[in-house]
Amino acid sequence: MNTYLLYCRFQKMRGGLLEAEYDREIALVKETLGNLSPVETHWDEYFKAWD
């Protein structure tokens, strides 16, 4: 997960992703993790530490 988030950040910095595209990717990751948390509790800590 960290590698993907770094990749998205790098793409944003180099102009590969617009701000809105980056925001959508981050929202998608947060939504996906939020949907997994009842089943996979190790994502709870990751999700809480995000903000």
Secondary structure, 3 states (H helix, E strand, C coil): CHHHHHHHHHHHHHCCCCHHHHHHHHHHHHHHHHHHCCCCCHHHHHHHHHC
